[in-house]
Amino acid sequence: MMAKRSTATVTTRAVKAALTKEPGLTVKDLAERLGVNRQFMAGYLAALQERKEISCRTVGPARIYFNLAETGKDPAGG
């Protein structure tokens, strides 16, 4: 079993950097890249979205996330 990184090491900077490098990642993608639990990541992303630091678009059953700071506008159209 692979050990997960402490949730304390996930930062807004790390999430936004991942979304800058690869826009349109899902919760699962981000959780895997940052080594944390998917449920934790979903809550963290919801908080960032509420603070208007990232945006989200629903595509089928998945939500995909974007860094708002990169473009200055919401690529999800909202």
N, C-alpha and C positions, 0 to 999 in steps of 0.2 A: 504494500500500500504506500502510495506516494504521500509524503508529509506536505501539508498545506502551510503556506506562509501565514503568519499572524495577520489578522484583519487590521491590526493597528498600522501595518506597513503600507496599506493601500492609501494613496493620497489622491486628492483631486488632480494634482499635477500628473500623476501616473496614468489616471484614467483619460485625461484630456490628451496626453501625449500619445496614448494608444489610438485614440480616435482621430488624431491628426495624421498619424502614420497610416492608418487603415480606416477611413470613414465608413460608416455603415455596419459596424460590428453589432452582434447580438449580445444579450446578457451572458449566454453560455460562452461565447468567444472571449469576451472581456474577462470573465471569471477564470477561464483556462489560462489566458495570457498573464494575468496578475496572480495566479495561484491561490485563489480564494473560493469559497463556497458560492454556488450560483444564487442561492437565496440572499446571502449577504450582499452580493453584487447588485441584485435587483433593487434592494432597498437603498443602496448607496446611489445608484443611478436615478432612482425616483427623487432623492433629495437634491441631487445636482440639477435635475430637470426642473424641480420646483424653484430653485435659485436662479434659473434661466442661464445656467452655464453650459448645458448641453440640450439637444433636442432629440425627439424620438418620432419615428414614423412606424406605423404598423403595416407589415407586409405579410399577408396570410396570417398564420398563427404567431409569427415572430414580431418582436419590436426591434428595430434597428436604431442605433444611436449615432449622433453626430456632435462634434465640437463646434459650438456656436462662435467661439472666438476666432476661428480660422477664417471664416468667410465674412463675418460681420452681419450675416443674415441667416435665417433658419432654412437649411437645405431640406428640411422635412416639410416645408411649406406651411408651417403653423406659426 
